[in-house]
């Protein structure tokens, strides 16, 4: 997620990816840092979302003050043969002993950083070679716990992916303007002319459902959330998708946009402090297509966004190349044509590897982004 990065399913799995603020938010509850032991972990459905609650015994306080036992609540987990994972957000490690930073949210806590991952980052790591061809694919191993069996890449088994917009759209903006910005964002990916994948807009609906419906049909929805935001406070948006664990096929994907913190805009030049809708939704549409966060700070799929930023409205050559590798013209939809890539030429990195790359490349995030027409 953004801020200078500290921590960057026969089964079915859901993936969640987030775009986050690069600027500090308004005052939030003070975080604490602890070393502790996982006593138990349980996942359960809450509506269309799976929430995992971990009971953590605090063995040592690293910073701040906390009770001796803490309940940590996270978006994501697994129930029976369906799972959801908060991809791109810090999450409780699966191992028994952990060192994490936590923030109180009501009666529970949320993970804001995994301290072992921060400590392992080498700021002297050379960044240059990692910038070439840096698209990254989501895989079935990004779930927690990961899918059993071989690694599978996430992909749509169809050429046309239909989506709808919740009729409320962004607060404080006319629905027509908001709708136009959302449709333009998806069209940016559709316009890549060496790829067969197309996003098809099916119009507005009231109270668009989000999450995975296990007992009926699903729609791919874009929806602004004004209360009870389920993700990290600094996340601008979350993409929640459901895929087949053994195949990697996407069955449903929803974009949730955080209206509790950001002031969204459709102005061609965003006002001071404004968050550009196209900048946000174009990034999230890349997650819908099956791409994870890129280590390249110039990419549309880079993990953070600055206030007033508009650079993610269009795609880099690497972003477009990823779409054409995975959904190339002439390939029959239904099977995966591409590879699990960080460069288009190798295996996908582990979460820790991506975190290390993001930290090393963060100093480049303010450079002028190189842009290339798809």
Secondary structure, 3 states (H helix, E strand, C coil): CCCCCCCCCCCEEEEEEEEEECCCCCCCCCEEEEEEEEEEEEEEEECCEEEEEEEEEEEEEEECCCCCEEEEEEEEEEECCEEEEECCCCCCCCCCEEEEEEEEECCEEEEEEEHHHHHCCCCCCCCHHHHCCCCCECEHHHCCCCCCCCCCECECCCCEEEEEEECCCCCCCCHHHHHHHHHHHHHHHHCCCCECCEEEEEEEECCCCCCCCCCCCCCCEEEEECCCCCCCCCEEEEEEEEEECCCCEEEEEEEEEECCCCEEECCCCCCCCEEEHHHHHHHHHHHHHCECCCCCCCCCCCCEECCCCCHHHCCCHHHHHHHHHHCECCCCCCCCCCCCCCCCCCCCCCHHHHHHHHHHHHHHCCCCCCCCCC
